[in-house]
Amino acid sequence: MGRVKRPLPIAIAVVAVIAISAVVARYINNDTVERGKVTELLRAQAKGDAAKMLDLVDCPDHACEQLIRTNARKLRGKGDLKIALYQSQTAHALKSRTKPTRVVWFTPGRLTTVQCVLVRRSGNVFAGTSVTLLRLSAPIDRETSCP
């Protein structure tokens, strides 16, 4: 009789482990999605592709759009973009949050550039989240933090 009851607790434990693993994987993936979007934005900027940048950023106003175009023109460079430092204030968020991400990047032949990307995460780790880029700053001083 003891053997018949044993598979049920094992099955419950297996289902619980799978469910917890799925939640943890979704949680970790959110940071990857954010970083991927920010990197894609900066690569478009380094190529001078303002149109792609505007597709990636949900600009709330005309000033944001103008700054994107200016950044694309002024920060265009040759070669592969490299991220030297990535500091996200929305990393590991369990619920909706809007905060800046500070990114230090460079291309061959160019000194590091520091910019802030305003990131909004909507939703939660259980129901799912979405990542939206709201603004991209002009370059800031290398020692300055994002507002």
Buried (B, 14 or more C-beta within 10 A) or exposed (E): EEEEEEEEEEEEEEEEEEEEEEEEEBBEEBBEEBBEBBBBBBBBBBBBBBEBBBEBBEBEEEEBBEBBBEBBEEBBBEEEBEEEEBEBBBBEBEEEBBBBBBBBBBBEEBEBBBBBBBBBBBBBBEEEBEBBBBBBBEBBEEEEEBE
